[in-house]
Amino acid sequence: MVNSSSPNGSPTKSKSKDNNNQAKKKDEKKDDNNKGATKEEPQLSEEDLLLQSQLHDSVTIAVDPTTPPAVRAAAITRLSTEVQSATGSMTSVPKPLKFLKPKYAELAAYYAGLPDSGAKCDVARLVSALAMTMDATGKQLLECRLAAADLVEAGKGEDKPLAEWGHEYVRSLTGRVGEEWAARVEGGKATADLQKLVDEMVGYYLAKSGESAAVDLLVDTCGVGGLMKMLGDKKVERADRLTLYLIKTSEYVGEEERAEILEAAEGLFEREAMYSDALRVCLKRGGGGGRI
C-alpha cells in the first residue's frame, strides 16, 4: 500500500497540481473581470451632465410643435453655437457631438418636416454639421448644406460661411463634394450648385495656408483653369507656395490638365509681378515639359 502522505507519492503530486490549476483559473477569471471593468464608459462629471441635459432639452424644445417659433429658433441657435464652438479645433469627437448623437435622427426628421423658411435653413446647417460624425450614409453632410444654400438663394435664409463650423467640417465637406462632382459628371448632371461650394472652400483654404488642399480640390472638380477668376483682386498671402504646388501637381496629370495648371501658375506669377518666374513657367509650357 502506497502512503498518500509520502513526499514521493503520486496522489499528493496530482492533488497539488489540481489545486494550482484551480488557483490559476480563479486568477484568470479575476483578470477577465478587471478587463471588462476597464471597458465601461467613464462617469460623466457634473459639468458634462449639465451640458448633456441642456443639449437634450434644447432638442426637445426645438422639435416640439407647441413651442413658440421664437423659442424654437433660440434652441436651434444654442445647439448650433455649442457645436460650432466644439468643432473649431477637433483632436477627438467633441462632447456636444457625443451628447447629440442619440438625438440626431430626431433632428434630421424635424428638418425634413419643416416648410421652406429661415428656420429650415438654420436647421439644415446644423444637421449637416452633425452628419459629419453621425450620418451612416454620408449623404446628409452635403445634401443639407446644399439645401441651406438653395434656401438662401430663394430668400428664405441668411447666408453664412462654411468656416463657422470649423476646419474639420470644411475638410469633410470637401471629400463629399469631390465624390459628388465625379458622380454628376459621369451621369451628365449639372454641377453649378457644387461650384459655389468649391469657390468658397478654395477661398477658405487659401486664407488658412491650405494651398495644397485648394489645388487638390480644383483638380478633383472644375479644374484650375478658373483659379485666377476665383481670386479676383484678392491678395494671395503665400503665392509662392501656391504656384510651387501647382507646378509640382502638373507633373502628375495628363497633358491637357498639365497645360491648364501651368497656365494658372504663369498667370499667378504675373499677377504677383514675379516676371522671371512667369517666364520660366512659360518656357516650361512650350519647351517639352522639362523640370523647372
N, C-alpha and C positions, 0 to 999 in steps of 0.2 A: 504493500500500500504506500502511495506517494504522499508525503507530508505537504499539505497545501500551503502551510506557512513557511516552507523552506524557501530561502532566497533563490535556490536553483530550480524551484518547481515551476512548470509551465503555466498552471492555472493562475498563479499570482501575477505572472507577467502579463497574461491575457487580460486579467481584470484591470491591471494598472493602465494598459493600453486603451481599453474601453473608456475608462474614466477620463483619460487625456483627450480622447476624441470628442467626448461629450462636452468637455470644458471648452474645447476649440470651437465646436458648433455654437455654443452659447455666446462666445466672444464674437463670432462672425455675425450672429443674429443681432447683437448689440450694435455692431458696426453698421449693419444694414439699416437698422432703425435710426441711427445717427445720421446716415446719409440721407435718408428720407426726410429727416427734420430740416436739413440744410436747404432742401428744395422748396420749402414753404415760403410764400410771399412774406417779405418783411412787414412788420406792423407799420401802419401809416402814423406819422406824427400828428399832433393836434392841428398844426398848421395845414398839413396836407388834407386831413379830413375835412377841415373847414373849406378849403378850396374845392375839393371834390363835391361837397354838399352845395356850395354856391353855384358851381357849374351845372350840376344836375337840376337845381332849382331854376336856373336861367333857361335851360332847355324846356322844362315843364311849362314855364310861363310863356315862352316863345311859341310853342306849338298848341297851346290851349286856345281854341276859337272864341272862348268867352272873355279872354283878356283884351282890354282896350288896345287898339293898334299902337298907340304911343308907347305903352308899357312893353308890348311885344318887341317893338323896334329897339327899345333900350336894352332889352335882354339879348338881342342879337348883337348889338354893339358891344355889350360886355363880353360876350363869348368871343367875338372877333378880336377885341383888344387883348384878351388873355392869350389867345392862340398866336397873334402877331408878336406879342412880347416874348413868347416862348420859342418861336421859330426863327427869331432874329439871328441866333447863333446856336446851331444844333450839333452837339457832340454825341448825344443819345436822344431817344424819344422823350420829348418834354412832358412834364407832368400833365398839363392841360390836355394834350393829345391822348395820354394814357387814360385819364379820367373820363374823357368824352367818347372813348371807343364804344362803350356799351350803348351810347346814345346816337351813334352815327346813323343807323338805319332809320331811327325816328326823325332825325333832322333831314335826311335825304327824302323821306316820304313827305315831310312837311313842305319841303322845297317844291317837289313835283306837283303838289296840290295847290300851290299859290297861283293866283292870276298874275299876268304880266304887270309889274309895278316896281317901284323903287325898293320896296321891301324884298321882293323876289330877287332883285339884283344883288342886294346885300347878302341874302341867304345863299345865293349861288356861289359867291366868292368864298363864303365860309365853308360850304360843303366841298368846294374844290380843294381848299387847303387841307381839310380833314381827310379827304380822299387820298392824299399823298401817302398816308400810312394805313388807311382803313379800308379802302375800296379793293376788294379781291379781284375785280375785273380790270382795274387800272384805267377805266374809261372816264369816270366822273371827274377826275382831275382836270382833264382838258374840256370835256363836254360842258361842265358847269362854268368854266372860265369863259368859253366861247358864248354861252348863253347870257352871261352877265354883259359881255361886250355888245351883243345884239340888243339887249335891253337899253344900254346906254345910247346906242345909235338911234334907237326908236324914241329917245327922250324920256325913258322910264327908269332912269337910274343915273347916279353920279359917276363920272369916270374917275377911277382910282388906279394908282400904279401897281404893277406886279411886285415891286420891291418891298411894299409894306408887309408882305408875308415872309420875307427873308430869303437868303441865298439858296437854301436847300429847296425851297418851293420853286424858285425860278429854274434851278438845275433839273428838278424832277419834271417840270413842265416842258423843258427843252427836249428831254428824251421823248416825251409823248408827242410833241409837235413834229419831231423828225420822223417818227413812225407813221403818224397820220398823213404827213405830207407825201411820203413814199406810197402809201396805200391809195391816196387820192390820185396821184399822178398815174399810177398803174391802172386805176379804174376810170381815168379820163374825167375826173371831177375837179371842180374849181377849188382854188386854194387862197382866194382873196382874204377870207377871214383869218386864216393862219398867217398870212403875210403880215398883217398888223401886229400879231404877237411876235413874229420874228423880228420886225423892226424895233419893237420895244425891248426885246431881250438882248439884241445886239447892242443897243444903246446902253443897257444896264451893264453888260459885261465889259464894254469898253471903259465905262466910268469906274468899274471896280477892278481894273487891271486884269481883266479876263480876256485878253486878246485872242488866245488860242481857242477858248470856248466860243467866242464870237465868230471866228473864221470857220471853225468846225460846223457850227450851226448853219452858216451860209452855204457851205459846201453840201451839207445834207439836205438843204431845202431849195432856196431860189437861186443859189449860186452867188458868187462875189461880184458879179457884174454891176449890181446896183449899189455897191458899198459907198461910192462917192456921193450918190444921190441921198442915201440914208444919212450920211454925215452932214451934208449941207454946209452950213457955216460953223458947225460945232468944232471946237478945238479938241484935237486928239492929244491927250497928255503924253502918251507913250507911243508916238507914231513910229519910232524906230523899232520897237518890239513888234508892233502890228505888221509892218512891212517885212520884217525878218521872217515872221511866221508865215506870211503869205508866200514868200519866196520858197521857203522850205516845203510848204504844202504843195507847191506847183510841181515838185519832183515826184509826187506820188499819185498823180492823176493822169487822165488821158490828155491827148494833145489839145482838144478843144477847150477843156477846162483849164489846162495849163496856160494857154494864151490869155484866157479871161482873167485868171488870177494874176498873171504878170502885168497885164494892163492895169489892173486895180492897184498893184504895188507901185507901178510907174506914176500913175495919177496921184497917188498919195504922197510920193516923194516930191512931185512938182508942187503939190498943194502946200507942202511944208517948206518950200524953197530949198529943197535938198537936191539941187540940179545935177550934181555929179553922180549921185546915187541913182537918180532917174535915168541918166544916160546909160549907166551900167545895165539897168534892167531893160532899157530899150535895145541895147546890143544883144542882151541875152535872148530877147524875144525873136530877134531876126538873125541870130548868129548860130543857129543849130542846136541851141539848148545846152551850151556849156555852163559850168558852175560859176556863180559869181564869187 
